[in-house]
């Protein structure tokens, strides 16, 4: 079995827990603001570590006074905002276990997570969230209190906890050790009910220290600024927010990505955490704007130059003519693109899905290096990440310190190390299936390079087997298709079918600009889905994607539908992963239509 290990570079004490990370920040770097909170009239107000700790202590004492005991579960249901982080740290200070719930969750989803975790208390953002939770409260016998953030629950808790002594609070804070569960994060649930992954304090402490020791000085030097807009209920955003609190970084939050560009301009981050779709949108939006302004050819040349320059950097030799072209386009194009992201972004981490080699080279070429990483809920987010001094677009880098990655005989990625979870809550069968002989079986497929760089090739559970017996990993094709500005979502099908096909949805935001740039009249999504000129453009995208696979794996037919795959209609998880089984079931008529006729011509 092929494997690669990166030695651990630190030691942690068994009596420590996540709160020690924040206390370490106060001792070592007390001057850098830990957060900047949005002001009612706009702008940001900095908050010191001591000011934040004072608020954490107040809320934690209130939780203790309300009956939260050591090891009790507190659910947090909210959009991404400062109060999410405050609630998280306060629960840990009180010796509790925090359980995130996506703010878009339905009452039945809330009921499952709150009941399976045994939540005794809940902190929710708005009255509507309380109403959703109250609607299933009859099925939550353990739940005692629901507090609403926007109704001032933190002020009430601070007042309620005034009689709790500092000594009692410290005893509660230190009641949890590295082996104890810190949080239970429920998987997005692409199939079946979500499973509660129990992550320990050791998972957070050691994963944070491993990442900081490896990348802190390079990617997040003291004084770095991070704007968090991904859902805090997701492990990716959660771990990075903890890491930023443990290291001299200033974090701000924005709950609504519709305001992302103004927030980027206002806050001016140096570091971003995002999923590939965000970077695709940035690229596609810039390209569409350039075409609309009559600068399409300039943008195309600038984009290709950025990609060529990045690829040349990877070889260790950049020709003088390419350097000159790159410098010219930096003045004409790249600087404006960086300005759209706030002007100061130098580094970004992308995860959740493959980024695509071309996009990775493009962003590095314009001066924003995206470090593509890989991980799962069960690995406290990161297993590995590209190294700033050895970026290899198309890979997700080597394992973090304290981790070992192996490739099983069937191609499955196995992980062992400091980031691997304890097990699934109340589900010993699933735990035994996932954890075998110390290895976590990820369900993903990949390969290892000589230097340990991991390449993801697909998911074992998503592999399609055509009627001809050909194994197809749909992710590679889907990622390439989604990169086009016209395409919002897609699914590649063909399991037990004579050939591979795809269902495409159109991007409602990008469609009007694309139509205008291509001299076409305004159309609705339904009209565009039937338009032959749109189909012709999509055929070129499909043909391009097919160039990356064999003939047997190529998409031979596609259908364009007039609805999208979204979280709201149940086709995507909150972390924007496709619920493949749901889509296939719901789109059975479309799939039958694709395969109902004769086989496409060879």
C-alpha positions as CSV (number, residue, x, y, z in Angstrom):
1,X,0.0,0.0,0.0
2,X,1.5,3.3,-1.1
3,X,1.7,5.9,1.6
4,X,3.4,9.2,2.6
5,X,3.8,10.7,6.1
6,X,4.7,14.2,7.3
7,X,6.2,14.1,10.8
8,X,4.5,16.1,13.6
9,X,6.4,19.3,14.5
10,X,4.9,20.1,17.9
11,X,3.9,18.5,21.2
12,X,0.6,19.1,23.0
13,X,-0.2,18.2,26.6
14,X,-3.1,15.9,27.3
15,X,-4.8,18.3,29.8
16,X,-5.0,21.1,27.2
17,X,-8.1,22.0,25.2
18,X,-9.1,24.4,22.4
19,X,-9.4,27.3,24.8
20,X,-5.6,27.1,25.4
21,X,-5.1,28.2,21.8
22,X,-6.9,31.5,22.5
23,X,-5.0,32.0,25.8
24,X,-1.8,31.4,24.0
25,X,-2.7,34.1,21.5
26,X,-3.2,36.6,24.3
27,X,0.2,35.8,25.9
28,X,2.1,36.0,22.6
29,X,0.3,38.6,20.4
30,X,-2.1,40.7,22.5
31,X,-1.8,43.8,20.2
32,X,-3.3,42.5,17.0
33,X,-7.1,42.9,17.0
34,X,-8.7,39.5,17.0
35,X,-11.9,40.6,15.2
36,X,-13.4,43.6,13.5
37,X,-17.1,43.9,13.9
38,X,-19.3,45.7,11.4
39,X,-20.8,49.1,12.5
40,X,-24.4,49.9,12.0
41,X,-23.6,52.8,9.6
42,X,-20.8,50.9,7.8
43,X,-17.2,50.2,8.4
44,X,-15.5,48.1,11.0
45,X,-14.6,48.4,14.7
46,X,-11.5,46.5,16.0
47,X,-11.7,44.3,19.0
48,X,-8.8,43.3,21.2
49,X,-8.2,39.8,22.5
50,X,-8.9,41.0,26.0
51,X,-12.2,42.6,25.0
52,X,-13.2,39.3,23.3
53,X,-12.2,37.2,26.3
54,X,-14.3,39.5,28.5
55,X,-17.4,38.8,26.3
56,X,-16.6,35.0,26.2
57,X,-16.3,34.9,30.0
58,X,-19.6,36.7,30.4
59,X,-21.6,34.5,28.1
60,X,-19.9,31.3,29.5
61,X,-20.8,32.3,33.0
62,X,-24.4,32.8,31.9
63,X,-24.4,29.3,30.3
64,X,-23.1,27.9,33.6
65,X,-25.8,29.8,35.6
66,X,-28.4,28.5,33.1
67,X,-27.5,24.9,33.9
68,X,-25.0,24.0,31.2
69,X,-22.8,21.3,32.7
70,X,-19.5,19.8,31.7
71,X,-20.0,17.8,28.5
72,X,-23.5,19.2,27.8
73,X,-24.4,19.9,24.2
74,X,-25.3,23.4,23.0
75,X,-26.6,23.8,19.5
76,X,-25.7,26.9,17.4
77,X,-28.0,27.8,14.5
78,X,-27.0,31.0,12.8
79,X,-25.5,32.6,9.7
80,X,-21.8,33.4,9.6
81,X,-21.3,36.4,12.0
82,X,-19.2,37.5,15.0
83,X,-21.8,36.1,17.4
84,X,-21.3,32.6,16.0
85,X,-17.6,32.7,17.1
86,X,-18.6,34.2,20.5
87,X,-21.1,31.4,21.1
88,X,-18.6,28.7,20.1
89,X,-15.8,29.9,22.4
90,X,-18.3,30.5,25.3
91,X,-19.6,26.9,25.1
92,X,-16.0,25.6,25.2
93,X,-15.2,27.9,28.2
94,X,-18.2,26.5,30.0
95,X,-17.0,22.9,29.4
96,X,-19.7,22.2,26.9
97,X,-19.9,20.6,23.4
98,X,-21.0,22.9,20.5
99,X,-23.1,21.4,17.7
100,X,-23.6,23.6,14.6
101,X,-26.8,23.6,12.6
102,X,-27.0,25.3,9.2
103,X,-29.4,28.3,9.4
104,X,-31.1,27.0,6.2
105,X,-32.0,23.7,7.8
106,X,-35.6,22.5,7.8
107,X,-37.5,21.7,11.1
108,X,-37.0,18.0,10.4
109,X,-33.2,18.5,9.9
110,X,-33.1,20.6,13.1
111,X,-35.0,17.9,14.9
112,X,-32.6,15.1,13.8
113,X,-29.4,16.9,14.7
114,X,-30.7,18.3,18.0
115,X,-32.1,14.9,19.1
116,X,-29.2,12.8,17.9
117,X,-26.7,15.0,19.6
118,X,-28.8,15.3,22.8
119,X,-28.7,19.1,22.8
120,X,-29.9,20.6,26.1
121,X,-29.6,24.3,25.0
122,X,-29.8,26.1,21.7
123,X,-28.5,29.5,20.6
124,X,-30.3,30.6,17.4
125,X,-30.0,33.8,15.3
126,X,-33.5,34.9,14.7
127,X,-37.1,34.5,15.9
128,X,-37.9,32.4,12.8
129,X,-35.1,29.9,13.8
130,X,-36.7,29.6,17.3
131,X,-40.1,29.0,15.7
132,X,-38.6,26.2,13.6
133,X,-37.0,24.7,16.6
134,X,-40.2,25.1,18.7
135,X,-42.2,23.4,16.0
136,X,-40.3,20.1,16.7
137,X,-39.7,20.7,20.4
138,X,-42.0,17.9,21.3
139,X,-39.5,15.5,19.7
140,X,-36.6,17.0,21.7
141,X,-37.0,15.9,25.3
142,X,-33.5,16.9,26.3
143,X,-33.9,20.5,25.0
144,X,-34.4,23.0,27.9
145,X,-33.7,26.5,26.6
146,X,-33.7,28.3,23.3
147,X,-31.9,31.7,23.2
148,X,-32.2,34.2,20.3
149,X,-29.1,36.1,19.4
150,X,-31.0,39.1,17.8
151,X,-33.2,39.3,20.9
152,X,-30.2,40.0,23.1
153,X,-29.6,36.5,24.6
154,X,-25.9,37.2,25.1
155,X,-26.6,40.3,27.3
156,X,-29.1,38.3,29.2
157,X,-26.7,35.4,29.8
158,X,-23.9,37.9,30.9
159,X,-26.3,39.4,33.4
160,X,-27.5,36.0,34.6
161,X,-23.9,34.8,35.1
162,X,-22.8,37.7,37.2
163,X,-22.8,35.6,40.4
164,X,-20.5,32.8,38.8
165,X,-17.0,33.3,40.1
166,X,-13.8,33.4,38.0
167,X,-12.6,30.4,39.9
168,X,-15.7,28.4,39.0
169,X,-15.4,29.4,35.3
170,X,-11.7,28.4,35.3
171,X,-12.6,25.0,36.8
172,X,-15.2,24.5,34.1
173,X,-12.8,25.6,31.3
174,X,-10.1,23.1,32.4
175,X,-12.6,20.3,33.0
176,X,-12.1,19.2,29.4
177,X,-8.9,17.6,28.0
178,X,-7.6,16.7,24.6
179,X,-9.4,13.4,24.4
180,X,-12.8,14.9,25.1
181,X,-15.3,15.8,22.4
182,X,-15.2,19.5,21.5
183,X,-17.9,19.5,18.8
184,X,-20.2,17.3,16.8
185,X,-20.5,18.3,13.2
186,X,-23.2,16.6,11.1
187,X,-22.1,15.6,7.6
188,X,-24.0,17.3,4.8
189,X,-25.8,14.2,4.0
190,X,-25.5,13.6,0.2
191,X,-26.9,10.2,1.0
192,X,-29.2,9.2,3.9
193,X,-29.4,11.0,7.2
194,X,-26.4,13.2,8.3
195,X,-24.0,11.4,10.6
196,X,-22.6,13.3,13.6
197,X,-18.8,13.4,13.4
198,X,-17.3,13.8,16.9
199,X,-14.2,16.0,16.8
200,X,-12.1,16.2,19.9
201,X,-10.2,19.1,21.4
202,X,-7.1,17.3,20.2
203,X,-8.4,17.4,16.7
204,X,-8.7,21.2,16.8
205,X,-5.6,21.9,18.9
206,X,-3.2,19.7,17.0
207,X,-4.6,20.4,13.5
208,X,-4.4,24.2,14.2
209,X,-0.8,23.9,15.5
210,X,0.2,21.7,12.6
211,X,-1.2,24.2,10.1
212,X,0.3,27.2,11.8
213,X,3.8,25.7,12.2
214,X,3.8,24.8,8.5
215,X,2.1,27.8,6.9
216,X,1.6,30.6,9.5
217,X,4.6,32.8,8.7
218,X,4.2,32.4,4.9
219,X,0.5,32.6,4.4
220,X,-0.8,34.3,7.5
221,X,2.1,36.5,8.8
222,X,1.2,38.5,12.0
223,X,-1.3,41.2,11.2
224,X,-3.0,39.3,8.3
225,X,-6.7,39.9,7.7
226,X,-9.3,37.3,6.9
227,X,-12.9,37.9,5.7
228,X,-15.0,34.9,6.6
229,X,-18.1,34.4,4.5
230,X,-18.4,30.6,4.2
231,X,-21.0,28.9,6.6
232,X,-19.6,28.6,10.1
233,X,-21.6,25.4,10.4
234,X,-19.1,23.8,8.0
235,X,-15.9,22.4,9.3
236,X,-13.8,24.2,6.8
237,X,-14.8,27.7,8.0
238,X,-14.9,26.6,11.6
239,X,-11.3,25.3,11.7
240,X,-9.9,28.4,9.9
241,X,-11.8,30.7,12.3
242,X,-10.3,28.8,15.3
243,X,-6.9,29.0,13.7
244,X,-7.1,32.7,13.1
245,X,-8.1,33.3,16.7
246,X,-5.1,31.3,17.8
247,X,-2.7,33.2,15.6
248,X,-2.2,37.0,15.2
249,X,-4.9,37.4,12.5
250,X,-7.8,39.8,12.4
251,X,-11.1,38.3,11.2
252,X,-14.3,39.9,10.0
253,X,-17.5,38.2,9.1
254,X,-20.1,38.7,6.3
255,X,-23.3,36.6,6.4
256,X,-24.5,37.5,2.9
257,X,-22.3,36.8,-0.1
258,X,-24.5,39.3,-2.1
259,X,-22.5,42.0,-0.3
260,X,-19.2,40.2,-0.7
261,X,-17.5,42.7,-3.2
262,X,-18.4,45.8,-1.1
263,X,-17.2,44.0,2.0
264,X,-14.0,43.0,0.4
265,X,-13.4,46.6,-0.7
266,X,-14.1,47.9,2.9
267,X,-12.2,45.3,4.9
268,X,-9.3,44.7,2.5
269,X,-8.4,41.1,3.5
270,X,-5.0,39.7,2.9
271,X,-6.3,36.1,3.0
272,X,-9.4,34.4,1.7
273,X,-11.0,31.0,2.3
274,X,-13.4,30.0,-0.4
275,X,-14.8,27.1,-2.5
276,X,-14.0,26.9,-6.2
277,X,-17.4,28.3,-7.3
278,X,-16.4,31.7,-5.8
279,X,-13.2,31.8,-7.8
280,X,-15.1,30.7,-10.9
281,X,-17.6,33.5,-10.4
282,X,-14.7,36.1,-10.0
283,X,-13.1,35.0,-13.2
284,X,-16.4,34.7,-15.2
285,X,-17.6,38.0,-14.0
286,X,-14.4,39.8,-14.9
287,X,-14.3,38.2,-18.3
288,X,-18.0,39.2,-19.0
289,X,-17.3,42.7,-17.9
290,X,-14.3,43.0,-20.1
291,X,-16.3,41.7,-23.1
292,X,-19.1,44.1,-22.4
293,X,-16.7,47.0,-22.4
294,X,-15.1,46.0,-25.6
295,X,-11.9,44.7,-24.0
296,X,-12.6,41.0,-24.5
297,X,-9.4,40.4,-26.5
298,X,-7.3,42.2,-24.0
299,X,-8.7,40.2,-21.2
300,X,-8.2,36.9,-23.1
301,X,-4.6,37.7,-23.8
302,X,-4.0,38.8,-20.2
303,X,-5.6,35.6,-18.9
304,X,-3.5,33.4,-21.1
305,X,-0.4,35.4,-20.1
306,X,-1.2,34.9,-16.4
307,X,-1.6,31.2,-16.9
308,X,1.6,30.9,-19.0
309,X,3.6,32.9,-16.5
310,X,2.4,30.7,-13.6
311,X,3.3,27.5,-15.5
312,X,6.7,28.9,-16.3
313,X,7.2,29.7,-12.6
314,X,6.5,26.1,-11.8
315,X,9.3,25.0,-14.2
316,X,11.7,27.4,-12.5
317,X,12.3,29.6,-15.6
318,X,10.3,32.5,-16.9
319,X,11.4,33.8,-20.3
320,X,12.1,37.6,-20.5
321,X,9.4,38.2,-23.1
322,X,6.8,36.5,-20.9
323,X,8.0,38.6,-17.9
324,X,7.6,41.8,-19.9
325,X,4.0,40.8,-21.1
326,X,3.1,39.8,-17.5
327,X,4.3,43.2,-16.2
328,X,2.3,45.0,-18.8
329,X,-0.9,43.2,-18.1
330,X,-0.3,43.6,-14.3
331,X,-0.7,47.4,-14.9
332,X,-3.6,47.0,-17.4
333,X,-5.6,44.1,-16.0
334,X,-4.3,42.2,-13.0
335,X,-4.3,45.2,-10.6
336,X,-7.9,45.8,-11.3
337,X,-8.8,42.2,-10.6
338,X,-6.9,42.3,-7.3
339,X,-8.7,45.6,-6.5
340,X,-12.1,43.8,-6.9
341,X,-11.0,41.5,-4.1
342,X,-10.1,44.4,-1.8
343,X,-6.6,45.0,-3.3
344,X,-4.5,43.3,-0.6
345,X,-5.3,39.6,-1.1
346,X,-2.1,37.6,-1.6
347,X,-3.2,34.1,-0.5
348,X,-6.3,32.0,-0.6
349,X,-7.2,28.5,0.3
350,X,-9.7,26.6,-1.8
351,X,-11.4,23.4,-0.7
352,X,-14.7,21.4,-1.0
353,X,-14.2,20.5,-4.6
354,X,-11.4,20.5,-7.2
355,X,-10.4,24.0,-8.3
356,X,-9.1,23.1,-11.8
357,X,-5.5,23.6,-13.0
358,X,-6.2,26.4,-15.4
359,X,-8.0,28.5,-12.8
360,X,-5.2,27.9,-10.2
361,X,-2.6,29.1,-12.7
362,X,-4.7,32.1,-13.6
363,X,-5.1,33.4,-10.1
364,X,-1.4,32.8,-9.3
365,X,-0.6,34.7,-12.4
366,X,-2.6,37.8,-11.3
367,X,-0.9,37.8,-7.9
368,X,-3.3,35.8,-5.8
369,X,-1.9,32.3,-5.0
370,X,-4.7,29.8,-4.3
371,X,-3.5,26.9,-2.2
372,X,-5.8,24.0,-3.0
373,X,-6.4,21.7,-0.1
374,X,-8.3,18.5,0.7
375,X,-10.2,17.3,3.7
376,X,-13.5,16.2,5.2
377,X,-15.6,16.8,8.2
378,X,-14.1,13.7,9.7
379,X,-10.6,15.1,9.3
380,X,-11.3,18.5,11.0
381,X,-11.1,19.9,7.5
382,X,-7.5,19.7,6.2
383,X,-5.7,16.5,5.4
384,X,-3.2,18.2,3.1
385,X,-2.7,21.5,1.3
386,X,-0.4,22.9,-1.4
387,X,2.8,24.4,0.0
388,X,3.4,28.1,-0.8
389,X,7.0,27.4,-1.8
390,X,6.1,24.3,-3.9
391,X,2.6,25.0,-5.4
392,X,1.5,22.2,-7.7
393,X,-1.8,23.2,-9.4
394,X,-3.9,20.1,-10.0
395,X,-2.8,18.5,-6.7
396,X,-3.9,19.2,-3.1
397,X,-0.4,19.1,-1.7
398,X,1.2,16.7,0.8
399,X,-0.2,15.7,4.2
400,X,-0.1,18.2,7.0
401,X,2.4,17.5,9.8
402,X,1.1,14.7,12.0
403,X,-0.7,13.0,9.1
404,X,-0.2,10.0,6.9
405,X,-2.0,9.4,3.6
406,X,-2.2,6.0,1.9
407,X,-3.7,4.8,-1.3
408,X,-5.5,1.4,-1.0
409,X,-5.4,-1.2,-3.7
410,X,-8.8,0.0,-5.0
411,X,-7.5,3.5,-5.2
412,X,-9.3,4.8,-2.1
413,X,-7.6,7.5,0.0
414,X,-6.9,6.5,3.6
415,X,-5.9,8.9,6.3
416,X,-4.3,8.5,9.7
417,X,-3.2,11.3,12.0
418,X,-4.0,14.2,14.4
419,X,-7.0,15.4,12.4
420,X,-8.9,12.2,12.2
421,X,-12.2,12.2,14.2
422,X,-13.2,10.1,17.2
423,X,-16.2,8.4,15.6
424,X,-19.9,9.0,14.7
425,X,-22.3,9.9,17.4
426,X,-24.6,7.0,18.4
427,X,-23.5,5.1,15.3
428,X,-21.0,2.4,16.1
429,X,-21.7,0.5,12.8
430,X,-20.8,3.6,10.7
431,X,-17.8,4.2,12.9
432,X,-16.5,0.7,12.4
433,X,-17.0,1.0,8.6
434,X,-15.1,4.3,8.4
435,X,-12.3,3.6,10.9
436,X,-10.4,0.3,10.3
437,X,-7.0,-0.5,11.9
438,X,-6.4,3.2,12.7
439,X,-7.1,4.3,9.1
440,X,-10.0,6.6,8.1
441,X,-11.5,5.4,4.8
442,X,-12.4,8.6,3.0
443,X,-14.5,7.2,0.2
444,X,-12.5,9.4,-2.2
445,X,-10.1,8.1,-4.9
446,X,-6.7,9.5,-5.6
447,X,-3.0,9.0,-6.3
448,X,0.2,10.1,-4.5
449,X,3.2,11.7,-6.2
450,X,6.8,10.9,-5.1
451,X,6.9,14.0,-2.9
452,X,3.6,13.1,-1.2
453,X,1.4,15.4,-3.3
454,X,-2.1,14.0,-3.4
455,X,-4.3,14.1,-6.5
456,X,-8.0,13.6,-6.2
457,X,-9.6,11.6,-9.0
458,X,-13.1,11.1,-7.7
459,X,-15.4,9.5,-5.1
460,X,-15.7,5.7,-4.9
461,X,-19.4,6.0,-4.2
462,X,-19.9,8.2,-7.2
463,X,-18.2,6.0,-9.8
464,X,-20.5,5.2,-12.6
465,X,-20.3,1.9,-14.4
466,X,-21.7,2.0,-17.9
467,X,-23.5,-0.9,-19.5
468,X,-20.2,-1.7,-21.3
469,X,-18.4,-2.1,-18.0
470,X,-16.4,1.2,-18.2
471,X,-15.8,2.9,-14.8
472,X,-16.4,6.7,-15.0
473,X,-15.6,9.2,-12.3
474,X,-18.0,12.1,-13.0
475,X,-16.3,14.8,-10.9
476,X,-13.6,15.6,-13.4
477,X,-16.1,16.3,-16.2
478,X,-18.5,18.2,-13.9
479,X,-15.8,20.5,-12.6
480,X,-14.8,21.5,-16.1
481,X,-18.4,22.1,-17.2
482,X,-19.2,24.3,-14.2
483,X,-16.3,26.6,-15.0
484,X,-18.1,28.0,-17.9
485,X,-20.1,31.2,-17.2
486,X,-23.3,29.9,-18.7
487,X,-23.4,26.8,-16.5
488,X,-24.5,26.9,-12.9
489,X,-24.7,23.2,-12.0
490,X,-24.5,19.9,-13.8
491,X,-24.6,16.2,-13.2
492,X,-22.9,13.5,-15.3
493,X,-25.0,10.3,-15.6
494,X,-24.6,6.9,-17.3
495,X,-24.7,4.3,-14.6
496,X,-25.7,1.0,-16.3
497,X,-26.4,3.0,-19.5
498,X,-25.0,2.6,-22.9
499,X,-23.1,5.9,-22.9
500,X,-22.3,8.9,-20.7
501,X,-24.6,12.0,-20.7
502,X,-25.1,15.2,-18.7
503,X,-27.8,17.4,-17.4
504,X,-26.9,21.1,-17.3
505,X,-28.5,24.1,-15.6
506,X,-28.0,27.7,-16.6
507,X,-26.6,30.5,-14.4
508,X,-29.3,33.1,-14.0
509,X,-26.8,35.8,-12.9
510,X,-24.4,35.4,-15.9
511,X,-27.0,34.7,-18.6
512,X,-28.1,38.3,-19.3
513,X,-24.5,39.5,-19.7
514,X,-23.5,36.5,-21.9
515,X,-26.5,37.1,-24.1
516,X,-25.7,40.9,-24.5
517,X,-22.0,40.2,-25.1
518,X,-22.9,37.7,-27.8
519,X,-25.4,40.0,-29.6
520,X,-28.5,38.0,-28.5
521,X,-31.8,39.3,-27.2
522,X,-32.9,39.0,-23.6
523,X,-34.3,35.5,-22.7
524,X,-35.7,33.8,-19.7
525,X,-34.0,30.7,-18.4
526,X,-36.7,28.6,-20.0
527,X,-36.2,30.2,-23.4
528,X,-32.4,29.9,-23.2
529,X,-32.6,26.3,-22.3
530,X,-34.3,25.6,-25.6
531,X,-32.3,28.1,-27.8
532,X,-30.1,26.4,-30.4
533,X,-27.4,29.1,-30.1
534,X,-27.1,28.4,-26.4
535,X,-27.0,24.7,-27.0
536,X,-24.2,25.3,-29.6
537,X,-22.1,27.2,-27.0
538,X,-22.7,24.4,-24.5
539,X,-21.7,21.8,-27.0
540,X,-18.3,23.5,-27.3
541,X,-17.9,23.4,-23.5
542,X,-18.8,19.7,-23.5
543,X,-16.4,19.0,-26.4
544,X,-13.6,20.8,-24.5
545,X,-14.3,18.7,-21.3
546,X,-14.3,15.6,-23.4
547,X,-10.8,16.3,-24.5
548,X,-9.6,15.4,-21.0
549,X,-11.0,11.9,-21.0
550,X,-11.1,8.8,-23.2
551,X,-13.8,8.3,-25.9
552,X,-15.6,5.8,-23.7
553,X,-15.7,8.3,-20.8
554,X,-16.8,11.3,-22.9
555,X,-20.3,12.9,-22.7
556,X,-22.2,11.9,-25.8
557,X,-25.5,13.7,-25.1
558,X,-26.7,16.5,-22.8
559,X,-30.0,18.1,-21.8
560,X,-30.5,21.7,-20.5
561,X,-33.2,22.1,-18.0
562,X,-34.9,25.4,-16.9
563,X,-34.5,24.9,-13.1
564,X,-31.3,24.9,-11.1
565,X,-29.8,22.6,-8.5
566,X,-29.9,24.6,-5.2
567,X,-29.8,24.0,-1.5
568,X,-33.3,25.4,-1.3
569,X,-34.8,22.7,-3.6
570,X,-32.9,19.9,-2.0
571,X,-30.4,19.1,-4.8
572,X,-27.3,20.6,-3.0
573,X,-26.1,20.2,0.5
574,X,-25.4,23.4,2.6
575,X,-21.7,23.0,1.5
576,X,-22.9,23.0,-2.1
577,X,-22.2,19.3,-2.8
578,X,-24.5,17.6,-5.3
579,X,-26.9,15.2,-3.8
580,X,-26.4,12.8,-6.7
581,X,-28.9,10.2,-5.6
582,X,-31.7,12.8,-5.1
583,X,-31.0,14.5,-8.5
584,X,-30.9,11.2,-10.4
585,X,-34.2,10.2,-8.8
586,X,-35.9,13.5,-9.3
587,X,-34.6,13.9,-12.9
588,X,-35.6,10.4,-14.0
589,X,-37.8,11.7,-16.7
590,X,-35.0,13.8,-18.2
591,X,-32.6,10.9,-18.0
592,X,-35.2,8.6,-19.6
593,X,-35.6,11.2,-22.4
594,X,-31.8,11.3,-23.0
595,X,-31.6,7.5,-23.3
596,X,-35.0,6.9,-24.9
597,X,-33.8,7.5,-28.4
598,X,-31.1,5.7,-30.4
599,X,-27.5,5.7,-29.4
600,X,-25.6,8.9,-30.5
601,X,-23.5,8.5,-33.5
602,X,-19.9,7.6,-32.9
